[in-house]
Amino acid sequence: MEKSTCQVWWAAPGLARSWHEDLLTPPERERMVRLRRHEDKQRLMIGNALLRLTIAQAAGCPVGEVVIDRSCPDCEKPHGKPTVVGHDLHVSVSHSGNRVAVALTRVAQVGIDVEQVDPRVHVNELLANILSPDEIATDMDFFTRWARKEAVLKATGLGLRMPMSKLTLGPQGLIGFDRPCVLRDLQPGPGYCAAVAVLTDAPIEIDERDGSWLLDRGDDA
């Protein structure tokens, strides 16, 4: 993977196979068991499997040697931003509906978010919670706005600790943000919105890829 590239790997939860569960750590398995819906279990399993497989490919190591630290900076429980141990790789993972996405780069901290467009969501009520005081409710799609802001928050590692209303989006990206940030929309397919954020001001290429072959081949990839 080139230094100036951010790879985005796409997959579907339906690709889940029994051996993918073997790639999960005990805490990840425990979290999966606690999920009630089968589709939620599949999304979590594919997200973690694809994350490890893409790291192994980029790092040139067996997938069994991939170590990911998810320690929360506040409570140290394993639900924080994933950090790759021992390699100069920054990663992020997201899933919604029939989409699972992993972002991988050597450039800087990265965040990715994918959202299934749900017509049942009362977007006008939610907009009040995510718009900044300086933000005008233009014709920007609600789910596009949400995905962009969520990607930025995931890149910073702040997540829910920083309200979306603290971020201001403009036509060219973030306005008045205190860090350099490349923010790009992705191509998740009809019925979805997605974005990736990389905390850099350097030129960067976004390389979107189909991850299904990795999930089929595993360590043979």
C-alpha positions in Angstrom: 0.0 0.0 0.0 1.4 3.4 -1.0 2.2 5.9 1.7 -0.3 8.5 0.3 -3.2 6.0 -0.1 -6.2 5.2 2.1 -7.7 1.9 1.2 -11.4 1.3 1.8 -12.5 -2.3 1.8 -16.2 -3.2 1.3 -17.9 -6.5 2.2 -21.4 -7.8 3.0 -22.5 -9.5 6.3 -23.8 -12.4 4.2 -20.2 -13.5 3.5 -19.8 -14.6 7.1 -18.4 -18.1 7.5 -17.8 -20.2 10.6 -14.0 -19.7 10.4 -14.3 -16.0 10.6 -15.3 -16.3 14.2 -11.9 -17.9 14.9 -10.3 -14.6 14.1 -12.1 -12.8 16.9 -10.6 -12.2 20.3 -12.5 -13.4 23.5 -13.9 -10.0 24.2 -15.2 -9.7 20.6 -16.8 -13.1 20.8 -18.5 -12.1 24.1 -19.8 -9.0 22.5 -21.1 -11.0 19.5 -22.9 -13.4 21.8 -24.7 -10.6 23.6 -26.2 -9.4 20.3 -29.7 -10.7 19.8 -30.2 -10.4 16.1 -28.4 -12.7 13.7 -27.7 -9.9 11.2 -26.0 -7.9 14.0 -23.8 -10.8 14.8 -22.8 -11.2 11.2 -22.0 -7.5 10.8 -19.8 -7.6 13.9 -18.0 -10.8 12.8 -17.4 -9.7 9.2 -16.2 -6.2 10.4 -13.6 -7.7 12.7 -12.6 -10.5 10.3 -12.2 -8.0 7.4 -10.2 -5.6 9.6 -7.7 -8.3 10.6 -7.4 -9.7 7.1 -6.7 -6.3 5.5 -4.2 -5.4 8.2 -2.4 -8.8 7.6 -2.2 -8.1 3.9 -0.9 -4.6 4.3 1.6 -5.6 7.0 2.8 -8.7 5.2 2.1 -11.0 8.2 -0.1 -13.9 9.1 -3.6 -12.9 10.2 -3.0 -14.7 13.5 -0.2 -12.3 14.4 -2.4 -9.2 14.0 -2.9 -7.5 17.4 -5.5 -4.8 17.8 -5.9 -2.6 20.9 -9.4 -1.3 21.5 -8.8 0.1 25.0 -11.1 3.0 25.8 -8.9 6.0 27.0 -11.5 6.8 29.7 -12.3 3.4 31.2 -9.8 1.0 29.5 -12.6 -1.4 28.5 -12.2 -2.9 24.9 -14.7 -0.6 23.1 -12.4 2.2 22.0 -10.9 3.2 18.6 -9.0 0.2 17.1 -5.2 0.7 17.2 -2.9 -1.7 15.3 0.0 -2.8 17.6 3.5 -3.1 16.1 2.7 -1.6 12.6 2.4 1.9 11.2 -1.2 1.5 10.1 -4.3 3.5 11.1 -7.6 1.7 10.8 -11.4 2.2 11.2 -14.4 0.0 10.7 -18.1 0.6 10.2 -21.2 -1.4 9.3 -24.8 -0.6 8.5 -27.5 -2.7 6.8 -25.8 -4.8 4.1 -22.5 -2.9 4.1 -19.3 -3.5 6.1 -16.4 -1.1 5.5 -12.8 -1.0 6.7 -10.5 2.0 6.2 -6.7 1.4 6.3 -3.9 3.9 5.8 -0.3 4.8 6.7 -0.9 8.5 6.4 -2.6 9.6 9.7 -5.5 8.7 12.0 -8.6 7.7 10.0 -12.3 7.3 10.5 -15.0 5.7 8.3 -18.7 5.7 8.6 -21.5 4.1 6.5 -25.2 4.7 7.0 -28.1 2.9 5.5 -30.7 5.5 4.3 -33.9 4.8 6.3 -36.9 6.8 5.2 -38.6 6.1 8.5 -36.1 8.3 10.3 -37.5 11.7 11.3 -34.6 13.7 10.0 -35.9 17.1 10.8 -36.0 16.2 14.5 -32.5 14.9 14.5 -31.0 17.8 12.5 -31.4 20.0 15.5 -29.0 17.8 17.4 -26.3 17.6 14.8 -26.2 21.1 13.2 -23.7 23.6 14.6 -24.8 27.2 15.4 -23.0 28.3 12.2 -24.3 25.6 10.0 -27.2 26.3 7.6 -29.6 23.4 6.9 -29.0 23.3 3.1 -30.1 20.6 0.8 -27.3 18.3 2.0 -28.8 14.9 2.7 -29.1 14.1 6.4 -27.4 10.8 6.1 -24.5 12.3 4.1 -24.1 14.9 6.8 -24.2 12.3 9.5 -21.7 10.0 7.8 -19.2 12.8 7.3 -19.4 14.0 10.9 -19.2 10.5 12.3 -16.2 9.7 10.2 -14.4 12.8 11.6 -15.3 12.0 15.2 -14.0 8.4 14.7 -10.8 9.7 13.2 -10.2 11.9 16.3 -11.0 9.0 18.6 -13.5 11.2 20.4 -16.7 9.4 19.2 -19.7 10.2 21.3 -17.6 12.3 23.7 -17.9 15.2 21.2 -21.3 16.3 20.0 -21.8 16.5 16.2 -23.0 20.0 16.7 -19.4 21.0 17.5 -18.5 20.3 13.9 -19.4 22.6 11.0 -19.6 21.3 7.5 -19.2 23.5 4.4 -19.2 22.9 0.7 -15.5 22.0 0.7 -15.4 20.1 4.0 -14.9 21.2 7.6 -14.9 24.8 8.7 -13.0 26.0 11.7 -11.8 22.6 12.7 -8.6 22.6 14.8 -6.9 19.8 12.9 -6.0 19.2 9.3 -8.5 16.8 7.8 -9.2 15.3 4.4 -12.9 14.4 4.2 -14.2 12.4 1.3 -17.5 10.8 0.3 -17.4 7.1 -0.7 -19.4 4.9 -3.1 -21.3 2.4 -0.9 -24.0 1.8 -3.5 -27.7 2.8 -3.7 -29.5 3.3 -0.4 -26.4 4.1 1.6 -24.2 7.1 2.4 -20.5 6.8 3.5 -17.5 9.0 4.2 -13.9 8.7 5.2 -11.8 11.2 7.2 -8.0 11.3 7.4 -6.4 13.7 9.8 -3.9 15.2 7.4 -3.5 18.2 5.0 -1.4 16.1 2.5 -2.8 14.9 -0.8 -4.3 11.5 -0.4 -5.8 8.9 -2.8 -8.9 7.0 -1.7 -8.8 3.4 -3.1 -12.1 1.6 -2.7 -11.8 -2.2 -3.0 -14.0 -5.3 -2.9 -13.1 -7.3 0.2 -15.1 -10.4 -0.6 -12.1 -12.3 -2.0 -10.1 -11.7 1.2 -13.0 -13.2 3.3 -13.1 -16.2 0.9 -9.3 -16.9 1.0 -8.2 -15.8 4.4 -4.5 -16.4 5.1 -4.1 -17.6 1.5 -4.8 -14.1 0.2 
